[in-house]
């Protein structure tokens, strides 16, 4: 793996090994586009998906209730 973000980016790599330490995971791969730690980004994505899924369920429940009221009239 590449050590420099810039050289990895120029070569079209998605990830690179950085000497910069992550606060939570130490020495880990980072994304070339954002410089974010791969493990931290994965955890953030899982959290976002869980929250979005719950919001989506609530929205569907709300719209089903509206449709039910519409057709009862």
Protein Blocks (a to p, Z undefined) as FASTA:
>chain_A
ZZblklmmmnopabdcdfbdcfklopadddfklopafklmmmmmmmmmmmmmmmmmmmmm
mmmmmmmmmmmZZ
